[in-house]
Amino acid sequence: MSQSSDVTAAILVIGDEILSGRTKEKNIGTIAEVLTEIGVDLREVRIVPDVKDEIVAAVNALRARYTYVFTSGGIGPTHDDITADSVAEAFGVGIDVDPRARAMLLERHRPEDLNAARLRMARIPDGADLIANPVSKAPGFRLGNVFVMAGVPQIMAAMLDEIRPTLTGNAPVISETIEAGAIPEGNFAGGLSDIAAAHGDVSIGSYPSMTPEGFRNRIVVRGRDANAVAAARAAVESLLAEVQT
């Protein structure tokens, strides 16, 4: 995979069922993990309802700001699946049943079973490239820098596997975790802030959690330069040794 600088991305999750809490969102984490692995910086996540104007506005805002935009949800056969139409409107292009997509559906359905509802899943904006769907055959698509994928997690993950080889990333991020044990954050917060200021080439975060053994804290150092990450880690470990004594 070739590398370039400052490759960024956003995720746009579409669906009333996500905002209502009826469906628990699972795709953000999957996409984020893949982007981290290939060196794409995920900068923003939005969730919007099944409202065309809001989808159009979000798509246009995000595609202008980031290298890649990944959407999930709203490309099924029902009346509220309006993502494809909304993306077409955002790009100012037409949309209709695509012969390539129809052929994909015929791999799963008999011709006589391709009713109007199922054919909605073959409606693709003009000029888009298809994203294969090895699970249920109804494809996603790419238009410009926007990748439109299904909301069902298994299908979305399969589509993501299909497009992964086409994505270009920065140098991979190196992540180092330092166990801070039960030391309260207040004991090292000031020193950690000083370390973060002195090591501007890395990001440093403190992440407390409750475990079966009780309160625990982890400090994570992330960056693309191995020497910079190692130097920041050493500074954090030195700080923790000081506050433990």
C-alpha positions as CSV (number, residue, x, y, z in Angstrom):
1,M,0.0,0.0,0.0
2,S,1.4,3.4,-0.9
3,Q,1.7,6.1,1.7
4,S,0.8,9.8,1.7
5,S,0.5,12.4,4.3
6,D,-2.6,13.5,6.2
7,V,-5.0,10.9,4.9
8,T,-8.2,11.4,6.9
9,A,-11.7,10.0,7.2
10,A,-15.1,10.4,8.6
11,I,-17.9,7.9,9.3
12,L,-21.5,8.8,8.6
13,V,-24.0,6.4,10.3
14,I,-27.6,6.7,8.9
15,G,-30.7,5.5,10.5
16,D,-33.6,6.5,12.8
17,E,-33.2,3.1,14.6
18,I,-29.7,4.0,15.7
19,L,-30.8,7.4,17.1
20,S,-33.7,5.8,18.9
21,G,-31.5,3.2,20.6
22,R,-33.5,0.3,19.2
23,T,-30.5,-0.8,17.2
24,K,-27.1,-0.8,18.9
25,E,-24.5,0.7,16.6
26,K,-21.6,-1.7,15.9
27,N,-20.0,-0.5,12.7
28,I,-18.1,2.5,14.0
29,G,-15.6,0.4,15.9
30,T,-15.1,-2.0,13.0
31,I,-14.4,0.7,10.5
32,A,-12.2,2.6,13.0
33,E,-10.0,-0.5,13.7
34,V,-9.4,-1.1,9.9
35,L,-8.6,2.6,9.4
36,T,-6.1,2.6,12.2
37,E,-4.4,-0.5,10.8
38,I,-3.9,1.1,7.4
39,G,-2.9,4.5,8.7
40,V,-6.0,6.5,8.0
41,D,-6.8,9.1,10.6
42,L,-10.5,8.9,11.6
43,R,-11.4,12.5,12.5
44,E,-15.2,12.6,12.8
45,V,-18.3,10.4,13.3
46,R,-21.8,11.6,12.7
47,I,-25.2,9.9,13.1
48,V,-28.1,11.3,11.2
49,P,-31.7,10.2,10.8
50,D,-33.4,8.9,7.7
51,V,-34.1,12.4,6.4
52,K,-32.8,13.2,2.9
53,D,-31.8,16.9,3.6
54,E,-29.8,15.9,6.6
55,I,-28.0,13.1,4.8
56,V,-27.2,15.3,1.8
57,A,-25.9,18.1,4.1
58,A,-23.7,15.6,6.0
59,V,-22.3,13.9,3.0
60,N,-21.4,17.2,1.3
61,A,-19.8,18.6,4.5
62,L,-17.8,15.5,5.2
63,R,-16.6,14.7,1.7
64,A,-15.3,18.3,1.3
65,R,-13.4,18.0,4.6
66,Y,-11.8,14.5,4.6
67,T,-10.0,12.2,2.2
68,Y,-12.6,9.4,2.7
69,V,-16.2,9.2,3.9
70,F,-17.7,5.9,4.9
71,T,-21.4,5.6,5.3
72,S,-23.4,2.7,6.8
73,G,-27.1,2.1,6.7
74,G,-30.1,2.9,4.5
75,I,-29.4,1.0,1.3
76,G,-32.0,-1.8,1.8
77,P,-35.3,-2.4,0.0
78,T,-37.8,-0.5,2.2
79,H,-39.2,3.0,1.7
80,D,-37.0,4.5,4.5
81,D,-33.8,3.3,2.8
82,I,-32.9,6.6,1.1
83,T,-29.1,6.7,1.3
84,A,-28.5,6.0,-2.3
85,D,-30.9,8.7,-3.5
86,S,-29.5,11.1,-1.0
87,V,-25.9,10.5,-2.1
88,A,-26.9,11.0,-5.7
89,E,-28.5,14.3,-4.8
90,A,-25.4,15.4,-2.8
91,F,-23.3,14.8,-6.0
92,G,-25.9,16.2,-8.3
93,V,-26.2,13.0,-10.4
94,G,-29.0,10.8,-11.5
95,I,-29.9,7.4,-10.1
96,D,-31.6,4.3,-11.6
97,V,-31.4,0.6,-11.6
98,D,-27.9,-0.4,-12.5
99,P,-27.5,-3.4,-14.8
100,R,-24.4,-4.5,-12.9
101,A,-26.2,-4.4,-9.6
102,R,-29.2,-6.1,-11.0
103,A,-26.9,-8.9,-12.2
104,M,-25.5,-9.3,-8.7
105,L,-29.0,-9.6,-7.3
106,L,-29.8,-12.3,-9.8
107,E,-27.0,-14.4,-8.2
108,R,-29.3,-14.7,-5.1
109,H,-32.8,-14.2,-6.5
110,R,-34.8,-15.7,-9.4
111,P,-35.8,-13.1,-12.1
112,E,-39.4,-13.4,-11.1
113,D,-38.6,-12.6,-7.5
114,L,-36.9,-9.3,-8.4
115,N,-39.9,-7.2,-7.4
116,A,-39.9,-3.4,-7.1
117,A,-38.7,-3.5,-3.5
118,R,-35.7,-5.7,-4.3
119,L,-34.8,-3.6,-7.3
120,R,-34.5,-0.6,-5.0
121,M,-31.2,-2.3,-3.9
122,A,-30.0,-2.1,-7.5
123,R,-30.5,1.6,-7.8
124,I,-27.0,3.1,-8.1
125,P,-26.1,6.8,-8.7
126,D,-24.7,7.5,-12.1
127,G,-20.9,7.2,-12.3
128,A,-20.5,5.1,-9.1
129,D,-18.3,2.0,-8.8
130,L,-19.9,-1.0,-7.1
131,I,-18.8,-2.5,-3.8
132,A,-19.3,-6.3,-3.9
133,N,-21.4,-7.9,-1.2
134,P,-20.4,-11.5,-0.8
135,V,-23.0,-12.0,2.0
136,S,-26.3,-11.1,0.4
137,K,-25.2,-9.8,-3.0
138,A,-27.0,-6.4,-2.9
139,P,-24.0,-4.1,-3.5
140,G,-22.8,-0.9,-2.0
141,F,-21.1,1.7,-4.1
142,R,-18.3,4.3,-4.2
143,L,-19.0,7.8,-5.6
144,G,-16.0,10.2,-5.5
145,N,-14.5,9.8,-2.0
146,V,-17.7,8.5,-0.5
147,F,-18.1,4.7,0.2
148,V,-21.7,3.7,0.8
149,M,-22.1,0.4,2.7
150,A,-24.9,-1.6,4.4
151,G,-25.9,-1.1,8.0
152,V,-26.0,-4.8,8.9
153,P,-22.7,-5.4,10.6
154,Q,-21.8,-8.6,8.9
155,I,-22.5,-7.2,5.5
156,M,-20.8,-3.9,6.2
157,A,-17.6,-5.8,7.4
158,A,-17.6,-7.9,4.2
159,M,-17.9,-4.7,2.1
160,L,-15.1,-3.1,4.1
161,D,-12.9,-6.1,3.3
162,E,-13.7,-5.5,-0.4
163,I,-12.6,-1.9,-0.4
164,R,-9.7,-2.1,2.0
165,P,-7.1,-2.8,-0.7
166,T,-8.1,0.4,-2.5
167,L,-7.4,2.6,0.4
168,T,-4.2,4.6,0.8
169,G,-3.0,5.5,4.3
170,N,-0.3,7.4,6.2
171,A,2.4,5.5,8.1
172,P,0.8,3.2,10.6
173,V,0.2,4.5,14.1
174,I,2.3,3.0,16.9
175,S,0.4,2.6,20.1
176,E,2.0,1.9,23.5
177,T,0.0,1.2,26.7
178,I,1.5,1.9,30.1
179,E,-0.3,0.3,33.1
180,A,-0.8,2.9,35.8
181,G,-2.6,0.5,38.2
182,A,-4.6,2.0,40.9
183,I,-2.9,5.4,40.9
184,P,-5.6,8.1,40.9
185,E,-5.5,10.3,37.8
186,G,-5.3,13.4,40.0
187,N,-1.8,12.2,41.3
188,F,-0.3,12.3,37.8
189,A,-2.5,14.6,35.7
190,G,-0.3,17.7,36.1
191,G,2.9,15.8,35.2
192,L,1.2,14.1,32.3
193,S,0.1,17.4,30.9
194,D,3.7,18.6,31.0
195,I,4.8,15.5,29.2
196,A,2.2,15.9,26.5
197,A,3.3,19.5,26.0
198,A,6.9,18.5,25.7
199,H,6.2,15.6,23.2
200,G,4.0,17.3,20.6
201,D,4.7,14.6,18.0
202,V,2.6,12.1,19.9
203,S,-0.8,11.9,21.5
204,I,-1.1,10.9,25.1
205,G,-4.4,9.8,26.8
206,S,-5.4,8.6,30.2
207,Y,-8.1,5.9,30.4
208,P,-9.5,4.9,33.8
209,S,-11.7,1.8,34.1
210,M,-13.3,-0.5,36.6
211,T,-12.2,-4.1,36.5
212,P,-13.1,-7.1,38.6
213,E,-10.0,-6.4,40.6
214,G,-11.0,-2.8,41.1
215,F,-10.0,0.6,39.7
216,R,-7.3,0.6,37.1
217,N,-5.7,3.2,34.9
218,R,-4.0,3.0,31.5
219,I,-2.0,5.7,29.8
220,V,-1.8,5.3,26.0
221,V,0.9,6.9,23.9
222,R,0.3,7.0,20.1
223,G,2.3,8.3,17.2
224,R,3.9,7.5,13.9
225,D,7.6,8.0,14.9
226,A,8.9,5.1,16.9
227,N,11.6,7.2,18.6
228,A,9.1,9.9,19.6
229,V,6.7,7.2,21.0
230,A,9.6,5.6,22.9
231,A,10.7,8.9,24.4
232,A,7.2,9.8,25.5
233,R,6.7,6.4,27.0
234,A,9.9,6.6,29.0
235,A,8.8,10.0,30.3
236,V,5.4,8.6,31.4
237,E,7.0,5.6,33.1
238,S,9.4,7.9,35.0
239,L,6.4,10.1,36.1
240,L,4.5,7.1,37.4
241,A,7.5,5.8,39.3
242,E,7.8,9.2,41.0
243,V,4.1,9.5,42.0
244,Q,4.1,5.9,43.4
245,T,6.9,6.7,45.9
